[in-house]
C-alpha cells in the first residue's frame, strides 16, 4: 500500500510556545518498501508514524494512503482504516497480562476474521511460538513477548506495518531475531514497513533510510543491496 505525504507539518501548542514536531515533510513510500527512520530523540520519528497510522492528524499538508486523503475520512472511516490497514509494533509490548499469548493475539484477530482463534494460532506458530500459546506474558522472555506483539500486528495481515523501536528493550541476539522476522514477513506479504530506531546499523537491512533532525528530513537514501537481518551487527 503506497503512502504519500505532501507538505506535512505537525505543530503542538500555539504562538510562541508552539513546537514544530514535523516541518514540511514530503515523502512517498511505494508498496512493499521497507524504510528505516533514524534520528535523535525529539526529531519527529514517532510523530511521523502516528500520522501515517492515523493516531494523530497533520496540522498542515496531506497524507494519502492508496490514493485516499486521511484528512477527508470520518471518525468511523479512520477506525476502519486503522483496523484493516495498519499494524503497530511498539518498543514496549503492551500485552494484556491476564491473557495468554493466544488470547492477546485473538483479541485483534476477532476484529477482522470470523475464525479469530484459528488465525491467532497460525500466526503465533509462524513467529515460532506454537508451543508457548497458553503462556501468560509474565511467563515469556522479552523476545517472546515482542514476538507475541508482532503476531498481534500481523494477524490481520495489514498492508502497512509501523514499528516504533521494536528492538529497544531487547538484547542483540533477540533483537536481530525480531528484525529477521519483520524482514521476512514484509517480503512475504509485500508490506510497506516504516521502522523507527536509534540504531543506524539497522538501516543496512532496509530498502530505504530516512534521517530526521528537528522535524525535517535531512537525508533520504535508497539502499540497492539491503542485507539479510541475520547478517546485522552492531
C-alpha positions in Angstrom: 0.0 0.0 0.0 1.5 3.3 -1.1 2.0 6.2 1.4 2.4 9.8 0.2 3.0 12.8 2.4 2.9 16.3 0.9 3.9 19.5 2.8 3.1 17.9 6.1 3.5 19.8 9.3 2.7 18.7 12.8 2.7 21.5 15.4 1.9 21.2 19.1 0.8 24.3 21.0 0.3 27.8 19.7 2.0 31.1 19.4 5.5 31.5 21.0 5.1 28.1 22.8 4.5 26.2 19.5 6.7 23.2 18.8 7.0 22.0 15.2 7.4 18.2 15.6 7.4 17.8 11.8 8.2 20.5 9.2 7.2 20.4 5.5 7.6 16.7 5.1 7.4 15.4 1.5 7.6 11.6 1.3 6.4 8.8 -1.0 6.7 5.1 0.0 5.7 2.6 -2.6 4.0 -0.6 -1.7 6.4 -3.2 -0.2 9.2 -0.8 0.7 11.0 -1.4 4.0 12.1 2.0 5.4 14.2 2.6 8.4 13.7 6.0 10.1 16.7 7.3 12.1 17.2 10.4 14.2 17.9 11.6 17.7 15.1 11.8 20.4 12.7 14.6 19.6 13.4 14.6 15.8 9.8 13.6 14.9 10.2 9.9 14.2 7.3 8.7 16.3 5.2 11.6 15.3 5.6 10.6 11.7 4.4 7.0 12.5 1.4 8.4 14.4 0.3 10.4 11.4 0.6 7.5 9.0 -1.3 5.3 11.5 -4.0 8.0 11.9 -3.4 8.1 15.7 -2.9 11.8 15.2 -3.7 14.2 12.3 -1.5 16.7 10.5 -1.6 20.4 11.3 -1.0 21.2 7.6 -0.5 19.2 4.4 -1.8 16.0 3.1 -1.3 12.3 3.9 -2.6 9.9 1.2 -2.7 6.1 1.6 -3.5 4.2 -1.5 -4.7 7.5 -3.0 -7.1 8.3 -0.1 -6.5 11.5 1.8 -6.7 10.7 5.5 -7.9 14.2 6.4 -11.1 13.5 4.4 -12.1 10.4 6.4 -14.8 10.5 9.1 -14.1 9.2 12.6 -15.7 5.8 11.7 -13.7 5.6 8.5 -10.5 6.3 10.4 -11.3 3.5 12.8 -11.8 1.2 9.9 -8.6 2.4 8.2 -6.6 1.6 11.4 -8.3 -1.8 11.9 -7.9 -3.1 8.4 -4.8 -1.4 7.0 -2.3 -0.8 9.8 -0.3 -3.0 12.2 1.5 -1.4 15.1 4.6 -2.8 16.9 6.0 -0.8 19.8 9.1 -0.8 21.9 7.0 -1.7 24.9 5.0 -4.8 24.2 1.7 -3.6 25.7 0.4 -7.1 26.2 -2.6 -7.7 28.5 -1.0 -9.5 31.4 -4.2 -11.5 32.4 -4.5 -13.0 28.9 -2.4 -15.8 27.3 -0.3 -15.2 24.2 -3.1 -16.8 22.2 -5.8 -14.6 23.8 -3.7 -11.5 23.3 -3.5 -12.2 19.5 -7.0 -13.5 19.2 -8.3 -10.2 20.7 -7.2 -8.5 17.5 -7.9 -11.4 15.2 -11.6 -11.4 16.2 -11.9 -7.8 14.9 -11.1 -8.8 11.3 -11.9 -12.5 11.0 -14.7 -14.9 12.0 -12.1 -17.6 12.8 -10.1 -15.5 15.1 -8.7 -18.3 17.4 -7.6 -20.3 14.4 -5.9 -17.3 12.7 -4.2 -16.3 16.0 -2.8 -19.8 16.5 -1.5 -19.9 12.9 0.4 -16.6 13.3 1.8 -17.5 16.6 3.1 -20.7 15.1 4.6 -18.6 12.2 6.6 -16.5 14.6 7.9 -19.5 16.4 5.6 -19.6 19.5 3.5 -22.6 18.7 4.5 -24.2 21.9 4.0 -21.0 24.0 0.4 -20.1 23.2 -1.0 -20.8 26.6 1.7 -18.9 28.5 0.9 -15.5 30.1 3.2 -12.6 29.3 5.0 -12.9 32.7 6.0 -16.4 31.7 7.6 -15.3 28.5 11.0 -13.7 27.8 11.3 -10.2 26.4 11.9 -11.6 22.9 8.9 -13.9 23.1 6.7 -11.1 24.3 7.8 -8.9 21.4 7.0 -11.8 19.0 3.6 -12.0 20.5 3.2 -8.3 19.9 4.3 -8.8 16.3 1.9 -11.7 15.8 -0.8 -9.4 17.1 0.1 -6.8 14.5 0.3 -9.4 11.7 -2.8 -11.4 12.4 -4.9 -9.1 10.3 -2.3 -9.1 7.5 -2.1 -5.3 7.4 -0.6 -3.8 4.2 1.2 -1.2 6.4 3.4 -2.2 9.4 4.5 0.6 11.7 7.3 -0.3 14.1 8.5 2.1 16.8 11.8 1.0 18.3 10.8 -2.7 18.3 14.2 -3.9 19.5 14.8 -1.1 22.0 14.3 -3.4 25.0 15.9 -6.5 23.6 19.5 -7.8 23.7 21.5 -8.1 20.5 20.7 -11.7 19.5 17.0 -11.4 20.4 16.7 -8.0 18.6 18.3 -9.4 15.4 15.9 -12.4 15.5 12.9 -9.9 15.8 14.3 -7.9 12.9 14.7 -11.0 10.8 11.1 -11.9 11.5 9.9 -8.4 10.4 12.0 -8.5 7.3 10.7 -12.0 6.3 7.0 -11.2 6.8 7.5 -7.9 5.0 8.9 -9.7 1.9 6.4 -12.5 2.0 3.3 -10.2 2.3 4.7 -7.2 0.3 4.0 -4.9 3.3 5.0 -1.3 3.4 7.1 -1.1 6.6 8.2 2.0 8.5 10.6 1.2 11.3 11.8 3.8 13.7 15.1 3.2 15.5 18.1 5.0 17.1 20.4 2.2 15.8 21.9 3.3 12.5 23.2 -0.3 11.8 19.6 -1.5 11.2 19.5 0.7 8.1 21.6 -1.8 6.3 18.7 -4.2 6.1 16.3 -1.6 4.7 15.4 -0.7 1.2 15.5 3.0 2.3 16.9 5.0 5.1 15.4 8.3 6.2 17.2 10.6 8.7 15.2 13.2 10.7 16.5 16.1 12.6 14.3 18.8 14.3 11.3 17.6 12.4 12.9 17.7 9.0 14.1 15.0 6.6 17.8 15.7 6.3 18.8 12.6 4.4 16.9 10.1 2.2 19.0 7.2 0.9 17.8 4.2 -1.2 19.7 1.0 -0.5 20.1 -1.1 -3.6 21.6 -4.1 -1.7 19.9 -4.5 1.7 21.4 -7.3 3.7 19.5 -10.0 5.5 18.7 -9.1 9.0 20.6 -12.2 10.2 23.8 -10.5 9.0 23.4 -7.4 11.0 25.9 -6.5 13.7 26.4 -3.5 16.0 
